[in-house]
Amino acid sequence: MVCLFVGLTIVFTFLPRPEAAPAADPLRADRVQVNALLDLDTRVLAVGERGSILFSDDQGASWQPALVEPQREVALTALVALDRQRLLAVGHDGWILRSDDAGQHWHEVRHDDQLGEPLLGVWAAGAERVLAYGSFGKFYQSIDAGATWQPLALDIDSAHLNGMDGGDDGRRMLVGEQGLVLRSRDGGGQWQALPAFYSGSLFGIVRLSGNDWVAYGMRGHVFVSHDFGEHWRQLEVGNALPLYGHTRLPGGGLLIVGAGGSLVRLDGRGELASATRLAGHGTLTSAVMVGSRLLLGGEQGVFDASAGNLATLGK
């Protein structure tokens, strides 16, 4: 049975979608459910429903479809860059794809349709090491830049893993369902489960500094820690809508996005700067700053939200 969390975090994967436009028509990036965005400076990438991978070389003004072989047409949920050329994307059915040309062509390195369980995130751990994680405690490591993968064991009773972040000093955190927060001080050699400070699912974790961390998730919950997870304080953002993704803002700070067009901006230490909603665009799953432009992704595809008062979010 597909668990409630999977239904919430990638709910739009299962919603009916308009039929795809004929191949001869220009690609409509507003007709693809987007689950994640990535900026490579010279190129922006988006992944989403039915194995969709799009790339733009003009800061999101126009989009092209990448070539995916084989195309299994299951949802992709996250992507990461190892460097400017080597990229990885993960999704349902344990699907892992790799690109060696900055996202224009992708080939499959892993797939498991027997379990049919999604990977929900992927994180570059430095050099050739990459970590992928997802439903029911799935946690995999590659030490050859994503070419091959081995499972890693975590003592978490098959809880879903939703977000990860860390730094070069070995400090890392993993978050998941039912308020799960795992902390490592040694680059993932050992993980410690922190005392629960929230009973709902956490969808994201962000390292702002070695001590300053932000976690966010269901019902508009945002928490900040200034001591590497020893203590957490909830920020009152003014709504109870789930928050799904984030991007770092120029000059420090963070923008968190979610259902109902939720936009929550934090300063460089994770304190609340503003909270608002963007009408008319439904649920937002992801965001990325491309120069001075803010691109948002979600159930209505990917679009430029830099006009008007949203431009202040990048300052």
C-alpha positions as CSV (number, residue, x, y, z in Angstrom):
1,M,0.0,0.0,0.0
2,V,1.3,3.4,-0.9
3,C,1.8,5.3,2.4
4,L,0.2,8.6,3.3
5,F,3.5,10.4,3.1
6,V,4.2,9.4,-0.5
7,G,0.7,10.5,-1.4
8,L,1.3,13.9,0.1
9,T,4.8,14.7,-1.1
10,I,4.3,13.7,-4.7
11,V,0.5,13.8,-4.8
12,F,0.4,15.5,-8.1
13,T,2.2,12.6,-9.7
14,F,-1.1,10.7,-9.5
15,L,-3.5,13.4,-10.6
16,P,-5.0,13.3,-14.1
17,R,-2.9,15.4,-16.5
18,P,-3.8,16.9,-19.9
19,E,-2.7,14.8,-22.8
20,A,0.8,15.7,-24.0
21,A,1.0,18.1,-26.9
22,P,2.1,16.6,-30.3
23,A,5.9,16.2,-30.6
24,A,6.0,18.9,-33.3
25,D,4.6,21.6,-30.9
26,P,6.8,23.7,-28.7
27,L,7.3,22.2,-25.3
28,R,5.0,23.7,-22.7
29,A,6.8,23.8,-19.4
30,D,3.6,24.8,-17.7
31,R,2.0,21.5,-18.5
32,V,4.4,19.3,-16.6
33,Q,4.2,18.6,-12.8
34,V,7.6,19.7,-11.6
35,N,9.1,18.1,-8.4
36,A,12.6,19.6,-8.4
37,L,14.8,22.3,-9.9
38,L,18.5,22.7,-10.2
39,D,20.7,25.6,-11.4
40,L,24.0,24.9,-13.1
41,D,24.7,28.7,-13.7
42,T,24.6,28.2,-17.5
43,R,21.7,25.8,-17.5
44,V,18.6,25.1,-15.4
45,L,17.0,21.7,-15.0
46,A,13.6,20.5,-13.9
47,V,12.4,17.0,-13.2
48,G,8.9,15.7,-12.6
49,E,6.0,13.5,-13.6
50,R,6.3,10.6,-16.1
51,G,10.0,10.7,-16.1
52,S,10.1,14.3,-17.4
53,I,13.5,16.1,-17.5
54,L,13.6,19.6,-19.0
55,F,16.5,21.9,-19.4
56,S,16.8,25.6,-20.2
57,D,19.8,27.5,-21.4
58,D,18.2,31.0,-21.2
59,Q,17.4,31.2,-17.5
60,G,14.0,29.6,-17.8
61,A,12.6,31.6,-20.8
62,S,12.3,28.4,-22.9
63,W,12.7,24.7,-22.2
64,Q,13.8,21.6,-24.1
65,P,13.1,17.9,-23.2
66,A,16.2,15.9,-22.3
67,L,16.7,12.4,-23.8
68,V,16.1,9.7,-21.2
69,E,17.0,6.1,-22.1
70,P,15.1,4.0,-21.2
71,Q,12.1,6.3,-20.5
72,R,10.0,4.4,-17.9
73,E,7.5,7.2,-17.5
74,V,7.5,7.2,-13.7
75,A,7.8,10.3,-11.5
76,L,11.2,11.7,-10.8
77,T,11.5,13.4,-7.4
78,A,15.0,15.0,-7.1
79,L,18.3,15.7,-8.8
80,V,21.8,16.7,-7.8
81,A,25.0,17.9,-9.5
82,L,28.3,16.3,-8.8
83,D,30.0,18.9,-11.0
84,R,29.0,21.0,-14.1
85,Q,28.7,17.9,-16.3
86,R,27.8,14.9,-14.1
87,L,24.2,14.9,-12.7
88,L,22.0,12.3,-11.0
89,A,18.2,12.1,-10.8
90,V,16.1,9.8,-8.6
91,G,12.4,8.8,-8.6
92,H,9.8,6.1,-8.2
93,D,10.6,2.4,-8.5
94,G,14.1,3.1,-7.1
95,W,14.9,4.7,-10.5
96,I,18.3,6.4,-10.7
97,L,19.5,8.2,-13.8
98,R,22.9,9.7,-14.6
99,S,23.9,12.4,-17.1
100,D,27.5,13.1,-18.2
101,D,26.7,16.1,-20.4
102,A,25.0,18.6,-18.0
103,G,21.6,17.1,-18.3
104,Q,21.0,16.9,-22.1
105,H,21.2,13.0,-22.2
106,W,20.4,10.6,-19.3
107,H,20.9,6.9,-18.9
108,E,19.6,4.5,-16.3
109,V,21.9,3.1,-13.6
110,R,19.4,1.5,-11.3
111,H,15.7,0.5,-11.4
112,D,13.6,-1.8,-9.2
113,D,9.9,-2.1,-10.3
114,Q,9.3,-5.1,-8.0
115,L,8.9,-3.1,-4.9
116,G,7.7,0.0,-6.7
117,E,8.9,2.3,-3.9
118,P,10.1,5.8,-4.5
119,L,13.4,7.4,-3.8
120,L,12.7,11.0,-2.5
121,G,16.1,12.6,-2.4
122,V,19.7,12.5,-3.5
123,W,22.7,14.3,-2.0
124,A,26.3,14.7,-3.1
125,A,28.6,13.9,-0.2
126,G,31.8,15.0,-1.9
127,A,34.3,13.6,-4.4
128,E,32.6,10.5,-6.0
129,R,30.3,9.7,-3.0
130,V,26.6,10.2,-3.4
131,L,23.6,9.2,-1.1
132,A,20.1,8.5,-2.2
133,Y,17.2,8.0,0.2
134,G,13.4,7.5,0.3
135,S,10.4,5.5,1.4
136,F,10.6,2.8,4.1
137,G,14.1,3.7,5.2
138,K,15.7,3.2,1.8
139,F,19.2,4.6,2.0
140,Y,21.8,3.9,-0.7
141,Q,25.4,4.9,-1.2
142,S,27.5,5.2,-4.3
143,I,31.3,5.7,-4.2
144,D,31.8,5.9,-7.9
145,A,29.7,9.0,-8.8
146,G,26.4,7.1,-9.1
147,A,27.6,4.2,-11.4
148,T,26.8,1.5,-8.8
149,W,24.9,1.6,-5.5
150,Q,24.9,-0.3,-2.2
151,P,22.3,-0.2,0.6
152,L,23.2,1.3,3.9
153,A,21.5,0.3,7.2
154,L,19.9,2.9,9.5
155,D,18.2,2.0,12.8
156,I,15.0,3.9,12.0
157,D,12.3,1.1,11.8
158,S,11.6,1.7,8.1
159,A,10.6,5.3,8.5
160,H,10.5,7.4,5.3
161,L,13.5,9.6,4.7
162,N,12.6,13.0,3.0
163,G,15.5,15.4,3.3
164,M,19.2,15.7,3.9
165,D,21.9,18.3,4.2
166,G,25.4,18.7,5.5
167,G,28.8,20.3,5.1
168,D,32.5,19.6,4.7
169,D,33.0,19.5,8.5
170,G,31.1,16.1,8.7
171,R,28.0,17.6,10.3
172,R,24.9,16.1,8.6
173,M,21.2,15.7,9.2
174,L,18.4,13.5,7.8
175,V,14.7,14.2,8.4
176,G,11.6,12.1,7.7
177,E,8.2,11.1,8.8
178,Q,6.8,11.4,12.4
179,G,9.3,14.1,13.3
180,L,12.4,11.9,12.6
181,V,15.7,13.8,12.8
182,L,19.0,12.0,12.5
183,R,22.3,13.7,13.2
184,S,25.9,12.7,12.3
185,R,29.1,14.5,13.4
186,D,31.4,12.2,11.4
187,G,30.3,12.5,7.8
188,G,27.6,9.8,8.1
189,G,29.7,7.1,9.9
190,Q,27.4,7.1,12.8
191,W,23.8,8.5,13.1
192,Q,22.1,9.6,16.2
193,A,18.3,10.0,16.5
194,L,17.4,13.3,18.1
195,P,14.5,13.5,20.6
196,A,11.3,14.2,18.7
197,F,10.2,17.9,18.8
198,Y,7.4,17.4,16.3
199,S,5.1,14.5,15.6
200,G,4.4,15.2,11.9
201,S,6.4,14.6,8.8
202,L,9.4,16.8,8.0
203,F,10.1,17.3,4.3
204,G,13.2,19.3,4.3
205,I,16.4,20.2,6.3
206,V,18.8,23.0,5.5
207,R,22.2,23.8,6.9
208,L,22.8,27.5,7.1
209,S,26.0,27.1,9.1
210,G,27.6,24.5,11.3
211,N,25.2,25.4,14.1
212,D,22.3,27.0,12.3
213,W,19.8,24.6,10.8
214,V,16.2,24.8,9.5
215,A,13.7,22.0,9.3
216,Y,10.2,22.2,7.7
217,G,7.3,20.1,6.8
218,M,3.6,19.4,7.3
219,R,1.0,22.0,8.3
220,G,3.3,24.9,7.8
221,H,5.7,23.9,10.5
222,V,9.2,25.5,10.4
223,F,11.8,24.9,13.1
224,V,15.2,26.5,13.6
225,S,18.1,25.3,15.7
226,H,21.2,27.4,16.6
227,D,23.1,24.6,18.2
228,F,23.2,21.8,15.6
229,G,20.0,20.2,16.7
230,E,20.3,20.3,20.5
231,H,17.3,22.6,20.7
232,W,14.6,23.6,18.2
233,R,12.2,26.5,18.1
234,Q,9.1,26.7,16.0
235,L,8.6,29.8,13.8
236,E,5.1,31.0,13.4
237,V,4.5,31.5,9.6
238,G,0.8,32.2,9.8
239,N,-0.6,29.2,7.8
240,A,-1.1,25.4,8.2
241,L,-0.2,24.4,4.6
242,P,2.6,21.9,4.0
243,L,6.0,23.1,2.9
244,Y,7.8,21.0,0.3
245,G,11.0,22.7,-1.0
246,H,13.4,25.5,-0.7
247,T,16.2,27.5,-2.3
248,R,19.0,29.6,-0.9
249,L,18.8,33.4,-1.6
250,P,21.6,35.6,-2.8
251,G,23.4,37.2,0.2
252,G,22.2,34.6,2.6
253,G,18.7,33.5,3.7
254,L,16.3,30.9,2.5
255,L,13.0,30.7,0.6
256,I,10.7,27.8,1.5
257,V,7.7,27.0,-0.8
258,G,4.7,24.8,-0.4
259,A,1.0,24.2,-0.9
260,G,-1.4,27.1,-1.8
261,G,1.5,29.0,-3.2
262,S,3.1,29.4,0.2
263,L,6.4,31.5,0.3
264,V,8.3,31.6,3.6
265,R,11.5,33.7,3.6
266,L,14.1,33.3,6.4
267,D,17.2,35.4,7.0
268,G,20.7,34.0,7.1
269,R,20.4,32.6,10.6
270,G,17.0,31.0,10.0
271,E,14.8,33.7,11.6
272,L,11.5,34.6,9.9
273,A,11.6,37.5,7.5
274,S,8.3,37.2,5.8
275,A,5.5,34.8,4.9
276,T,3.1,35.2,2.0
277,R,1.2,33.3,-0.6
278,L,1.3,33.5,-4.4
279,A,-2.2,33.2,-5.8
280,G,-3.1,31.2,-8.9
281,H,-0.2,28.7,-9.0
282,G,-1.4,26.0,-6.7
283,T,1.1,23.8,-4.8
284,L,4.8,24.7,-5.2
285,T,7.3,21.9,-4.8
286,S,10.6,23.6,-5.6
287,A,12.4,26.9,-6.2
288,V,15.7,28.1,-7.6
289,M,17.4,31.5,-7.9
290,V,18.9,31.9,-11.4
291,G,20.9,35.1,-11.2
292,S,18.3,37.7,-10.1
293,R,15.4,35.6,-11.3
294,L,13.3,33.4,-9.1
295,L,12.0,30.2,-10.8
296,L,9.3,28.2,-9.0
297,G,8.1,24.7,-9.8
298,G,5.0,22.7,-8.9
299,E,1.7,21.4,-10.1
300,Q,1.6,24.1,-12.9
301,G,5.0,23.4,-14.1
302,V,7.9,25.9,-13.9
303,F,7.5,29.6,-14.1
304,D,9.4,32.9,-13.5
305,A,8.1,34.6,-10.3
306,S,10.6,37.5,-10.3
307,A,8.1,40.2,-11.3
308,G,6.5,42.6,-8.9
309,N,7.1,42.4,-5.2
310,L,8.6,38.9,-5.5
311,A,11.7,40.4,-6.8
312,T,12.6,41.5,-3.2
313,L,12.9,37.9,-2.2
314,G,16.3,37.7,-4.0
315,K,17.8,40.7,-2.3
